[in-house]
Amino acid sequence: MRRVIVVGAGFFGRLVAARLRDRGFTPLVATRRGADVRLDAEDDAELRAVLERDDVVIDTAGPFADRTTRLARVAIDVGADVIDLAESLAWSDAILALDTVARAARVRLYPACSAVAAVAGACVTASGIAAPEEVDLFLAPASAQTASGATVHAFAGSIGLAIKTFRDRRIVQVRGFTESRPFPASVRTGGIVEGAHAVLLPRAWPSLRRAEFWVDPNMALGRPVLSAIAELPLLAGIARGVAPIVPARLVGRRDGEFATVVRAAERVAAFTFRAARGSYRIAVEPAVMAAEALARGAMPPPGVVLPNAQVDPEELFARLGGVGIAIVRA
Ligand SMILES: NC(=O)c1ccc[n+]([C@@H]2O[C@H](COP(=O)([O-])OP(=O)(O)OC[C@H]3O[C@@H](n4cnc5c(N)ncnc54)[C@H](OP(=O)(O)O)[C@@H]3O)[C@@H](O)[C@H]2O)c1
């Protein structure tokens, strides 16, 4: 069995480690403040002291937009595979740029192996639509629990500022939260945000013309208020400044939902995953599955592992069902 290291022990890092323990693994938890081992993911010497050939690393150390790819580059040097939970488009773009060196070193990199790439990718595969033209992702996080420093940082950066989305077969800029779209199977509406899907899904499915991400912050008046103030630069700036200090545990909700809609010509397939409690497991299970497979000896082709190959869709859906996530397919 290969050694599994979880980097970062915030909300998602702790969940990943706990889930690996449930599955019979004993992950090594590495953090800047010292858990099983002290590790700053941006410190070359510390990375080289901790990482070893054949390690399987799950990187949860967000916010990823503030990180460099140093951990992935050291992992490539030493021969360790890396799975990350990044939401960031720029981060995933930087990981894609390491594909050639990772292939040469026979190392595997799984960018955004969470909701936005792995679960969305599993839905595209499970739709049976071989040449998808449009994919929409929808997220209403269990904000009362998941509004950590890193996730609020990622989300607040989308309010009213220029963000990137994949439209008309290319990355274009729009202003975050100034456009909205209804969720496929609920009364929610999401505002447009940036995400890793915009560079990863078109790489996996070159037929895509559009891949976009819509978020309902899932707190009282959250999305309508954000959409209104996103148009007003002064208020949008205030919202970005205030977001990190809003007591999400008081104003947020505990239920949550993630959905993916896949379209091509006359065909539409929609997948909705939801739970009254614990919907954040949707983002954790793909990384745990990928790590388990690698640790037990799976040898997928080296290089960047795209969302069409990160996890088996039916196995993912069964595992999500097993941790209390209801799945609606339409
Ligand atoms: N793609 C998706 O679908 C998806 C879903 C869920 C979460 N995410 C992302 O996952 C990330 C983690 O979320 P979270 O809620 O767990 O955040 P969090 O609670 O703020 O935790 C982040 C953790 O990363 C650690 N960290 C940051 N920089 C580090 C570094 N250089 N070296 C070592 N550790 C470092 C922090 O350690 P310190 O305590 O030392 O600061 C903290 O423990 C976020 O970026 C979030 O957006 C993505």
The ligand as a Tripos MOL2 file, in Angstrom:
@<TRIPOS>MOLECULE
LIG
   48    52     1     0     0
SMALL
NO_CHARGES

@<TRIPOS>ATOM
      1 N1        -13.1140   22.4360   -6.2090 N.am      1 LIG1
      2 C1        -14.1040   22.2200   -5.3380 C.2       1 LIG1
      3 O1        -15.1800   21.7140   -5.6730 O.2       1 LIG1
      4 C2        -13.8280   22.5400   -3.9100 C.ar      1 LIG1
      5 C3        -14.7210   22.1080   -2.9430 C.ar      1 LIG1
      6 C4        -14.4160   22.3550   -1.6380 C.ar      1 LIG1
      7 C5        -13.2660   23.0610   -1.2950 C.ar      1 LIG1
      8 N2        -12.4490   23.5050   -2.2550 N.ar      1 LIG1
      9 C6        -11.2360   24.2670   -1.9260 C.3       1 LIG1
     10 O2        -10.4510   23.5470   -0.9970 O.3       1 LIG1
     11 C7         -9.6320   24.4700   -0.2880 C.3       1 LIG1
     12 C8         -9.6570   24.1400    1.1790 C.3       1 LIG1
     13 O3        -10.8860   24.5560    1.7530 O.3       1 LIG1
     14 P1        -11.0630   24.5680    3.3340 P.3       1 LIG1
     15 O4        -12.4940   24.8880    3.5580 O.co2     1 LIG1
     16 O5        -10.4980   23.3260    3.9130 O.co2     1 LIG1
     17 O6        -10.1540   25.8180    3.7300 O.3       1 LIG1
     18 P2         -9.5960   26.1960    5.1720 P.3       1 LIG1
     19 O7        -10.4830   25.6280    6.2440 O.co2     1 LIG1
     20 O8         -9.3250   27.6520    5.1490 O.co2     1 LIG1
     21 O9         -8.2450   25.3720    5.2480 O.3       1 LIG1
     22 C9         -7.1600   25.6180    4.4170 C.3       1 LIG1
     23 C10        -5.9910   24.8900    5.0530 C.3       1 LIG1
     24 O10        -4.8710   24.9850    4.1530 O.3       1 LIG1
     25 C11        -3.7370   25.2520    4.9280 C.3       1 LIG1
     26 N3         -2.7140   25.9310    4.1350 N.ar      1 LIG1
     27 C12        -2.8250   27.0590    3.3970 C.ar      1 LIG1
     28 N4         -1.6520   27.3550    2.8260 N.ar      1 LIG1
     29 C13        -0.7850   26.3770    3.2070 C.ar      1 LIG1
     30 C14         0.5670   26.1080    2.9370 C.ar      1 LIG1
     31 N5          1.3100   26.9280    2.1720 N.pl3     1 LIG1
     32 N6          1.1300   25.0050    3.4660 N.ar      1 LIG1
     33 C15         0.4210   24.1720    4.2440 C.ar      1 LIG1
     34 N7         -0.8710   24.3710    4.5460 N.ar      1 LIG1
     35 C16        -1.4660   25.4700    4.0380 C.ar      1 LIG1
     36 C17        -4.2160   26.1510    6.0470 C.3       1 LIG1
     37 O11        -3.2720   26.0560    7.0720 O.3       1 LIG1
     38 P3         -3.0180   27.2140    8.1420 P.3       1 LIG1
     39 O12        -3.9650   26.8840    9.2350 O.co2     1 LIG1
     40 O13        -1.5630   27.0240    8.5010 O.co2     1 LIG1
     41 O14        -3.2950   28.5460    7.4680 O.co2     1 LIG1
     42 C18        -5.5510   25.4780    6.3850 C.3       1 LIG1
     43 O15        -5.3840   24.4090    7.2860 O.3       1 LIG1
     44 C19       -10.1760   25.8540   -0.6200 C.3       1 LIG1
     45 O16        -9.2880   26.4780   -1.5310 O.3       1 LIG1
     46 C20       -11.5130   25.5680   -1.2360 C.3       1 LIG1
     47 O17       -11.9360   26.6040   -2.1050 O.3       1 LIG1
     48 C21       -12.6980   23.2370   -3.5570 C.ar      1 LIG1
@<TRIPOS>BOND
     1     1     2 1
     2     2     3 2
     3     2     4 1
     4     4     5 ar
     5     4    48 ar
     6     5     6 ar
     7     6     7 ar
     8     7     8 ar
     9     8     9 1
    10     8    48 ar
    11     9    10 1
    12     9    46 1
    13    10    11 1
    14    11    12 1
    15    11    44 1
    16    12    13 1
    17    13    14 1
    18    14    15 2
    19    14    16 1
    20    14    17 1
    21    17    18 1
    22    18    19 2
    23    18    20 1
    24    18    21 1
    25    21    22 1
    26    22    23 1
    27    23    24 1
    28    23    42 1
    29    24    25 1
    30    25    26 1
    31    25    36 1
    32    26    27 ar
    33    26    35 ar
    34    27    28 ar
    35    28    29 ar
    36    29    30 ar
    37    29    35 ar
    38    30    31 1
    39    30    32 ar
    40    32    33 ar
    41    33    34 ar
    42    34    35 ar
    43    36    37 1
    44    36    42 1
    45    37    38 1
    46    38    39 2
    47    38    40 1
    48    38    41 1
    49    42    43 1
    50    44    45 1
    51    44    46 1
    52    46    47 1
@<TRIPOS>SUBSTRUCTURE
     1 LIG1         1 GROUP 0 **** ****
